[in-house]
Amino acid sequence: MIIDMLLLLAFSTGLGGYIPSPFDDDDLVLGFRVFGGLCLMIFLFYLAMVPLRLGFDISSYGVAGLATVGLGVLAMRLRLSRVSRLIVVHPAVLLPVAIVLVRIHHGPVEFAPYGWDTYANWLMHSKQIWLTNDFWRDDVQTPAKGYPPGWHLMIAFTASLRGSFQTANTIALPSVIHIALLGLVFDTVVRWLQHNDNRLVRSTTFWTL
């Protein structure tokens, strides 16, 4: 699970390197890039597997390749970007480190699907995508045919990272989703506080002139 989580985080960050910063300055905005990259990854898988009908292996290699190049693009941007000291408490950095430390101290992270919904509507279709190298075939059995396919495709991708479909490793995807969302909220709150602080400084300066 740990390896899958770190790879998903790296690929999300790499794809986020293609996304322009929403701000005028040169801050890294790590949470924005991880969240945006994860959304872009889901879109690319959907585009490759559903409209284009590419095989799952080709789609996986393509997304992984684009993400790796994106990491290089982001590394070049870092030479010109400003990295805040708050990066050490950023959820996209702090939470993965904490999870790895928990893994080292307590042992493997276990996950067992509980209930009919988790197994039938998530894992059943995802495993068949990985096994059949296709998104939908006549012999694929799942009650979630009309569901949005992003969740199924991404869980199958986590299986392809290790070359085997292990139920415990599928918890990596929701872990990365939580980390990305918390990172986005963190960046937004920090920006809001900085903006209000600058407004307060300007207002104080005006009244003291």
Long-range contacts (C-beta under 8 A, 24 or more apart in sequence): 1-103, 1-108, 1-109, 1-111, 1-168, 1-169, 1-171, 1-172, 1-175, 2-99, 2-100, 2-103, 2-109, 2-172, 3-161, 3-162, 4-158, 4-161, 4-162, 4-169, 4-172, 4-173, 5-96, 5-99, 5-172, 5-175, 5-176, 6-96, 6-100, 7-161, 8-38, 8-157, 8-158, 8-161, 8-172, 8-173, 8-176, 9-34, 9-92, 9-96, 9-176, 9-179, 10-67, 10-71, 11-37, 11-41, 11-63, 11-64, 11-67, 11-68, 12-37, 12-38, 12-41, 12-67, 12-176, 12-180, 13-37, 13-70, 13-71, 13-74, 13-92, 14-66, 14-67, 14-68, 14-69, 14-70, 14-71, 14-73, 14-74, 15-40, 15-41, 15-44, 15-63, 15-66, 15-67, 15-70, 16-40, 16-70, 16-74, 17-70, 17-71, 17-72, 17-73, 17-74, 17-77, 18-66, 18-70, 18-73, 23-191, 25-82, 26-80, 26-81, 26-82, 27-81, 27-82, 27-83, 27-84, 28-77, 28-78, 28-81, 28-82, 28-83, 28-84, 28-87, 29-187, 30-87, 30-90, 30-92, 30-93, 30-183, 30-187, 31-90, 31-91, 31-92, 31-180, 31-182, 31-183, 31-184, 31-185, 31-186, 31-187, 31-188, 32-183, 32-184, 32-187, 33-74, 34-92, 34-179, 34-180, 34-183, 34-184, 35-180, 35-181, 35-183, 35-184, 37-67, 37-70, 38-176, 38-177, 38-180, 41-67, 41-154, 41-157, 42-150, 42-153, 42-154, 45-150, 45-153, 45-154, 45-157, 46-149, 46-150, 46-153, 49-129, 49-134, 49-135, 49-149, 49-153, 50-135, 50-149, 53-134, 53-135, 55-133, 55-134, 56-129, 56-130, 56-132, 56-133, 56-134, 56-135, 56-156, 56-160, 57-133, 57-160, 60-157, 60-160, 63-157, 84-190, 86-190, 90-183, 90-186, 91-179, 91-182, 91-183, 91-186, 92-179, 92-180, 92-182, 92-183, 95-178, 95-179, 95-182, 96-179, 99-175, 108-168, 109-168, 109-171, 110-168, 111-167, 111-168, 111-169, 111-170, 111-171, 112-167, 112-168, 113-167, 120-144, 121-147, 122-151, 122-152, 122-155, 122-170, 123-155, 123-167, 123-170, 125-152, 126-151, 126-152, 126-153, 126-155, 126-156, 126-159, 126-165, 126-170, 127-156, 127-159, 127-165, 129-153, 129-156, 130-156, 130-159, 130-160, 130-165, 131-165
